[in-house]
Amino acid sequence: MPSISGSDIKLIVVACEAGMGSSVMVANQLAKQLKSMGIAVKHSPVNGLASMDADLVLCHRGLSARAREAVPKKVVISFDMFLGDPAIASVVSAIQSGGTISNE
């Protein structure tokens, strides 16, 4: 099971179905939260993940199987809610503390 230390994360990619919509909100929210730590946050359609050099991928639960298939060696964290999801809050906390993040 892939894992990564929060202190090793430099690029997070928020994956979505087609490249627009609610994932943009998640990416923008994360970018604001993590900007002071020098972490870049981008968004990408799930079928474009292989071309991204993400350290960590976040995606809605409905896309997590496709995301893990696209980037099997990367940590993929799935969430259920686009705003205020505990999985996203846990990722931010682990990044801030240098904790370990791994596929659930």
C-alpha positions in Angstrom: 0.0 0.0 0.0 1.6 3.3 -1.0 2.3 5.9 1.7 4.0 9.3 1.9 5.2 11.6 4.7 3.3 14.8 4.8 6.6 16.6 4.8 7.6 15.1 1.4 4.5 16.4 -0.4 5.2 19.2 -3.0 2.3 18.7 -5.4 -1.3 17.6 -4.7 -3.6 16.8 -7.6 -7.4 16.9 -7.2 -8.8 14.5 -9.8 -12.2 14.8 -11.3 -14.4 13.4 -14.0 -13.9 15.9 -16.7 -11.6 18.6 -15.4 -14.1 21.2 -14.2 -16.6 21.7 -11.5 -16.5 20.9 -7.8 -13.0 19.6 -7.8 -11.8 23.1 -8.7 -13.3 24.4 -5.5 -11.5 21.7 -3.5 -8.2 22.5 -5.3 -8.6 26.2 -4.7 -9.4 25.7 -1.0 -6.4 23.4 -0.5 -4.1 25.8 -2.4 -5.1 28.6 0.0 -4.6 26.4 3.1 -1.2 25.0 2.0 0.3 28.1 0.1 2.4 29.1 3.0 4.0 25.7 3.1 5.1 25.9 -0.6 2.8 23.1 -1.7 1.3 23.3 -5.2 -2.3 22.1 -5.7 -3.6 21.4 -9.2 -6.6 19.7 -10.6 -6.8 17.2 -13.5 -9.3 14.8 -15.1 -8.8 11.4 -13.7 -7.7 10.1 -17.1 -4.9 12.7 -17.2 -3.3 11.7 -13.8 -0.6 9.5 -15.4 0.9 12.7 -17.0 0.9 14.6 -13.7 3.9 14.3 -11.2 1.6 14.3 -8.2 2.9 13.3 -4.8 -0.7 12.8 -3.6 -4.0 12.5 -5.4 -7.4 13.5 -3.9 -10.6 12.5 -5.7 -14.3 11.8 -5.0 -14.9 8.3 -3.8 -16.7 7.4 -7.1 -13.5 8.0 -9.0 -11.0 6.4 -6.6 -10.7 3.1 -8.3 -10.0 4.8 -11.6 -7.4 7.1 -10.0 -5.6 4.2 -8.3 -5.5 2.3 -11.6 -4.1 5.4 -13.3 -1.4 6.0 -10.7 -0.9 2.7 -8.8 2.3 3.8 -7.0 0.9 7.1 -5.7 -1.2 7.7 -2.6 -4.9 8.3 -3.6 -7.2 9.6 -0.9 -10.9 9.6 -1.6 -13.4 12.0 -0.1 -17.2 12.1 0.0 -18.0 15.8 0.4 -16.5 18.6 -1.7 -16.5 21.0 1.3 -15.6 20.1 4.8 -14.8 16.5 4.3 -12.8 14.9 7.2 -10.5 13.0 4.8 -9.3 16.3 3.3 -8.9 17.8 6.8 -6.8 14.7 7.8 -4.5 15.2 4.8 -4.0 18.9 5.7 -3.3 18.0 9.3 -0.8 15.3 8.3 1.0 17.7 5.9 1.3 20.3 8.7 2.6 17.8 11.2 4.7 15.7 8.9 2.5 12.6 9.5 2.1 9.6 7.2 -0.6 9.6 4.6 -1.5 6.2 3.0 -4.2 4.7 0.9 -7.1 3.7 3.0 
